[in-house]
Amino acid sequence: MASLQEQLLKAGLTTKQKARQANSDKRKTGKQKRSGVKVDASLQEQVKQELELAKKEKLARDTALNNEKKSALIAKEQQLRILQILQHHQVTNVNGEAEYNYTFNSKIKKLFVDGVAHKALVNGRLALCGIDDTTYIVTSETAEKVASLDKTVILVQNTKVAEDIIAEDDPYAEFQIPDDMMW
């Protein structure tokens, strides 16, 4: 049986010069492989490598996009959870004539509450939380729970006011200045 090269020569599809050149190239690449010299990759091998590289890049892009979508979903779930906590635990029926000022989205807002709620806000037993331009009055325990999820939701959370220790030699000890003075 004749080799493919001999069959192509008999059919006249190639010349002796091209056949010798092909044999020479084949010997050179074989020798380079044996000696450890880097051989230029054939066109097919280059295409395979480029396809593998493209697959890896696409996989990396897809993974990054999936991670971004997951983080957005987690953030949305957390916002909904905070909103549910605030709606469920808000203190109601505190409307009154006492005015309480606070800042919300860089604006000063007024909240009209009764005297008991005003004193509780000042002393830290109640807190103000805000989401989507809505203000919620909640207990300090609820505010701490919400703060553990997202601190930016807390608008006002005063620390508990302890009795001030009066120095014995203070000349103005008998003149107390109220912290919740309205003017």
PADO-23143 format. One record per residue (C-alpha): chain; residue in three letters; x, y, z; residue number from 0. Coordinates in steps of 0.02 Angstrom, whole numbers, plus 32768, in hexadecimal, padded with zeros to 4 digits. Example, Ala and Ser with C-alpha at 12.3 -4.5 7.8 and 13.67 -1.06 7.14 Angstrom:
# residues 2
+----+-----+------+------+------+-----+
| ch |  aa |   xx |   yy |   zz |   i |
+----+-----+------+------+------+-----+
|  A | ALA | 8267 | 7F1F | 8186 |   0 |
|  A | SER | 82AC | 7FCB | 8165 |   1 |
+----+-----+------+------+------+-----+
***
This chain:
# residues 183
+----+-----+------+------+------+-----+
| ch |  aa |   xx |   yy |   zz |   i |
+----+-----+------+------+------+-----+
|  A | MET | 8000 | 8000 | 8000 |   0 |
|  A | ALA | 8042 | 80A7 | 7FD0 |   1 |
|  A | SER | 8045 | 8136 | 804A |   2 |
|  A | LEU | 7FD2 | 81CA | 8038 |   3 |
|  A | GLN | 8064 | 8233 | 7FFE |   4 |
|  A | GLU | 808C | 81B9 | 7F71 |   5 |
|  A | GLN | 7FD5 | 81B1 | 7F3D |   6 |
|  A | LEU | 7FCD | 8270 | 7F33 |   7 |
|  A | LEU | 806C | 8272 | 7EC8 |   8 |
|  A | LYS | 8025 | 81EF | 7E4F |   9 |
|  A | ALA | 7F82 | 8250 | 7E42 |  10 |
|  A | GLY | 7FE3 | 82F0 | 7E1C |  11 |
|  A | LEU | 7F99 | 8351 | 7EAE |  12 |
|  A | THR | 8043 | 837B | 7EF8 |  13 |
|  A | THR | 80F8 | 8388 | 7EC0 |  14 |
|  A | LYS | 8196 | 8330 | 7EFC |  15 |
|  A | GLN | 81D7 | 83D5 | 7F41 |  16 |
|  A | LYS | 813C | 83EE | 7FAE |  17 |
|  A | ALA | 8145 | 833A | 7FEB |  18 |
|  A | ARG | 81FD | 834F | 801C |  19 |
|  A | GLN | 81D3 | 83F3 | 8075 |  20 |
|  A | ALA | 8145 | 839F | 80D7 |  21 |
|  A | ASN | 81B9 | 8310 | 810C |  22 |
|  A | SER | 823F | 838D | 813F |  23 |
|  A | ASP | 81C4 | 83F2 | 81A8 |  24 |
|  A | LYS | 8184 | 8352 | 81F9 |  25 |
|  A | ARG | 8235 | 831C | 8229 |  26 |
|  A | LYS | 8260 | 83CA | 826C |  27 |
|  A | THR | 81C8 | 83D4 | 82DC |  28 |
|  A | GLY | 81E6 | 8323 | 831C |  29 |
|  A | LYS | 829B | 834D | 8344 |  30 |
|  A | GLN | 8268 | 83F0 | 839A |  31 |
|  A | LYS | 81E9 | 8392 | 8405 |  32 |
|  A | ARG | 826D | 8313 | 8438 |  33 |
|  A | SER | 82ED | 839A | 8462 |  34 |
|  A | GLY | 8270 | 8400 | 84C9 |  35 |
|  A | VAL | 8271 | 849A | 8459 |  36 |
|  A | LYS | 81CA | 84F1 | 8451 |  37 |
|  A | VAL | 8171 | 84C7 | 83AF |  38 |
|  A | ASP | 80FB | 8543 | 835E |  39 |
|  A | ALA | 804C | 8504 | 8373 |  40 |
|  A | SER | 7FEB | 84D5 | 82DA |  41 |
|  A | LEU | 7F55 | 853B | 82A5 |  42 |
|  A | GLN | 7EDC | 84BB | 82EC |  43 |
|  A | GLU | 7F34 | 84BB | 8394 |  44 |
|  A | GLN | 7F33 | 8579 | 8398 |  45 |
|  A | VAL | 7E78 | 857B | 8375 |  46 |
|  A | LYS | 7E5B | 84FC | 8400 |  47 |
|  A | GLN | 7EC0 | 8565 | 847B |  48 |
|  A | GLU | 7E62 | 8603 | 844A |  49 |
|  A | LEU | 7DBC | 85AA | 8461 |  50 |
|  A | GLU | 7DEF | 856C | 850D |  51 |
|  A | LEU | 7E28 | 861A | 853E |  52 |
|  A | ALA | 7D82 | 8664 | 8501 |  53 |
|  A | LYS | 7D22 | 85E1 | 8565 |  54 |
|  A | LYS | 7D84 | 860B | 8602 |  55 |
|  A | GLU | 7D66 | 86C6 | 85EB |  56 |
|  A | LYS | 7CAC | 86A9 | 85CE |  57 |
|  A | LEU | 7CA2 | 863C | 866A |  58 |
|  A | ALA | 7CF9 | 86C4 | 86D0 |  59 |
|  A | ARG | 7C81 | 874A | 868F |  60 |
|  A | ASP | 7BEA | 86DB | 86B1 |  61 |
|  A | THR | 7C27 | 86B6 | 8762 |  62 |
|  A | ALA | 7C42 | 876F | 8785 |  63 |
|  A | LEU | 7B95 | 8799 | 8743 |  64 |
|  A | ASN | 7B45 | 870F | 87AC |  65 |
|  A | ASN | 7B9F | 874D | 8848 |  66 |
|  A | GLU | 7B63 | 87FE | 8825 |  67 |
|  A | LYS | 7AAF | 87C2 | 8811 |  68 |
|  A | LYS | 7ABA | 875C | 88B3 |  69 |
|  A | SER | 7AFC | 87F0 | 8916 |  70 |
|  A | ALA | 7A71 | 8860 | 88D1 |  71 |
|  A | LEU | 79F0 | 87DE | 8902 |  72 |
|  A | ILE | 7A39 | 87CE | 89B1 |  73 |
|  A | ALA | 7A36 | 888C | 89C6 |  74 |
|  A | LYS | 7980 | 8893 | 898D |  75 |
|  A | GLU | 794F | 8807 | 8A04 |  76 |
|  A | GLN | 79A5 | 8863 | 8A93 |  77 |
|  A | GLN | 7947 | 8905 | 8A6B |  78 |
|  A | LEU | 78A2 | 88A8 | 8A67 |  79 |
|  A | ARG | 78CB | 8852 | 8B0B |  80 |
|  A | ILE | 78F3 | 88FA | 8B5D |  81 |
|  A | LEU | 7852 | 8945 | 8B19 |  82 |
|  A | GLN | 77EE | 88B3 | 8B5D |  83 |
|  A | ILE | 783E | 88C5 | 8C0A |  84 |
|  A | LEU | 781B | 897F | 8C0D |  85 |
|  A | GLN | 7767 | 896D | 8BD5 |  86 |
|  A | HIS | 7745 | 88E1 | 8C51 |  87 |
|  A | HIS | 7798 | 8933 | 8CE8 |  88 |
|  A | GLN | 776D | 89EB | 8CCF |  89 |
|  A | VAL | 7721 | 8A49 | 8D61 |  90 |
|  A | THR | 767A | 8A97 | 8D35 |  91 |
|  A | ASN | 7602 | 8B11 | 8D88 |  92 |
|  A | VAL | 7689 | 8B8C | 8DBC |  93 |
|  A | ASN | 7643 | 8C23 | 8D61 |  94 |
|  A | GLY | 7640 | 8CC0 | 8DCA |  95 |
|  A | GLU | 7672 | 8D75 | 8DD4 |  96 |
|  A | ALA | 7729 | 8D64 | 8E09 |  97 |
|  A | GLU | 779F | 8D83 | 8D79 |  98 |
|  A | TYR | 7838 | 8D14 | 8D5E |  99 |
|  A | ASN | 78B7 | 8D4A | 8CD9 | 100 |
|  A | TYR | 792A | 8CD0 | 8C7E | 101 |
|  A | THR | 7988 | 8CC4 | 8BD9 | 102 |
|  A | PHE | 7957 | 8C4E | 8B4E | 103 |
|  A | ASN | 79AD | 8C4E | 8AA3 | 104 |
|  A | SER | 7A09 | 8CF0 | 8ACB | 105 |
|  A | LYS | 7966 | 8D49 | 8AF7 | 106 |
|  A | ILE | 7925 | 8D7F | 8BA0 | 107 |
|  A | LYS | 787D | 8D2E | 8BC3 | 108 |
|  A | LYS | 77FE | 8D4B | 8C4E | 109 |
|  A | LEU | 779F | 8CC3 | 8CA6 | 110 |
|  A | PHE | 770D | 8CED | 8D17 | 111 |
|  A | VAL | 7703 | 8C73 | 8DA8 | 112 |
|  A | ASP | 76B4 | 8C71 | 8E54 | 113 |
|  A | GLY | 7718 | 8C9E | 8EEF | 114 |
|  A | VAL | 773B | 8BEA | 8F23 | 115 |
|  A | ALA | 777D | 8BBB | 8E77 | 116 |
|  A | HIS | 77E6 | 8C5A | 8E70 | 117 |
|  A | LYS | 7836 | 8C33 | 8F17 | 118 |
|  A | ALA | 7855 | 8B7E | 8EE0 | 119 |
|  A | LEU | 78A9 | 8BBB | 8E40 | 120 |
|  A | VAL | 7918 | 8C32 | 8EA1 | 121 |
|  A | ASN | 7947 | 8BAF | 8F24 | 122 |
|  A | GLY | 796A | 8B27 | 8EA4 | 123 |
|  A | ARG | 78DA | 8AAF | 8EC8 | 124 |
|  A | LEU | 7894 | 8AD1 | 8E1A | 125 |
|  A | ALA | 78F2 | 8AEB | 8D76 | 126 |
|  A | LEU | 78CB | 8B2C | 8CC9 | 127 |
|  A | CYS | 78EE | 8AC4 | 8C2E | 128 |
|  A | GLY | 78D3 | 8AF8 | 8B7A | 129 |
|  A | ILE | 78C2 | 8A9C | 8AD6 | 130 |
|  A | ASP | 7880 | 8ADF | 8A30 | 131 |
|  A | ASP | 7850 | 8B8A | 8A76 | 132 |
|  A | THR | 77E8 | 8B38 | 8B00 | 133 |
|  A | THR | 7811 | 8B4D | 8BB8 | 134 |
|  A | TYR | 77EE | 8AC4 | 8C36 | 135 |
|  A | ILE | 77ED | 8AD7 | 8CF4 | 136 |
|  A | VAL | 782D | 8A35 | 8D42 | 137 |
|  A | THR | 7871 | 89FB | 8DE9 | 138 |
|  A | SER | 792B | 8A03 | 8E0A | 139 |
|  A | GLU | 7937 | 8944 | 8E05 | 140 |
|  A | THR | 78EA | 8941 | 8D57 | 141 |
|  A | ALA | 795E | 89CD | 8D20 | 142 |
|  A | GLU | 79F5 | 8967 | 8D5C | 143 |
|  A | LYS | 79B6 | 88D1 | 8CF9 | 144 |
|  A | VAL | 79A1 | 893C | 8C5D | 145 |
|  A | ALA | 7A4B | 898D | 8C79 | 146 |
|  A | SER | 7A9C | 88E1 | 8C77 | 147 |
|  A | LEU | 7A57 | 88CC | 8BC6 | 148 |
|  A | ASP | 7A70 | 897E | 8B83 | 149 |
|  A | LYS | 7AAB | 8A12 | 8BEA | 150 |
|  A | THR | 7A77 | 8A93 | 8B68 | 151 |
|  A | VAL | 79BF | 8A73 | 8B8D | 152 |
|  A | ILE | 79CE | 8AB8 | 8C3F | 153 |
|  A | LEU | 79A6 | 8B72 | 8C41 | 154 |
|  A | VAL | 79A2 | 8B97 | 8CFC | 155 |
|  A | GLN | 79D7 | 8B23 | 8D88 | 156 |
|  A | ASN | 7A08 | 8B81 | 8E25 | 157 |
|  A | THR | 7A6B | 8B30 | 8EAE | 158 |
|  A | LYS | 7A15 | 8B1D | 8F54 | 159 |
|  A | VAL | 7A26 | 8BB8 | 8FBE | 160 |
|  A | ALA | 7A74 | 8B94 | 9066 | 161 |
|  A | GLU | 7A66 | 8C06 | 90FB | 162 |
|  A | ASP | 7AF0 | 8C88 | 90F4 | 163 |
|  A | ILE | 7B68 | 8C85 | 9185 | 164 |
|  A | ILE | 7B6F | 8D31 | 91D2 | 165 |
|  A | ALA | 7C14 | 8D6D | 9213 | 166 |
|  A | GLU | 7C0D | 8DAD | 92C6 | 167 |
|  A | ASP | 7C68 | 8E4F | 92A0 | 168 |
|  A | ASP | 7BFF | 8E7C | 9206 | 169 |
|  A | PRO | 7BB4 | 8F2A | 9220 | 170 |
|  A | TYR | 7B2A | 8F09 | 91A1 | 171 |
|  A | ALA | 7AF7 | 8E60 | 91E5 | 172 |
|  A | GLU | 7A48 | 8E9A | 9212 | 173 |
|  A | PHE | 7A28 | 8EDE | 9161 | 174 |
|  A | GLN | 7A07 | 8E46 | 90F4 | 175 |
|  A | ILE | 79FC | 8E58 | 9036 | 176 |
|  A | PRO | 7980 | 8DE0 | 8FE7 | 177 |
|  A | ASP | 79BC | 8D7E | 8F50 | 178 |
|  A | ASP | 7910 | 8D72 | 8F01 | 179 |
|  A | MET | 78EB | 8E2C | 8F06 | 180 |
|  A | MET | 787F | 8E64 | 8E73 | 181 |
|  A | TRP | 7892 | 8F14 | 8E2D | 182 |
+----+-----+------+------+------+-----+
***
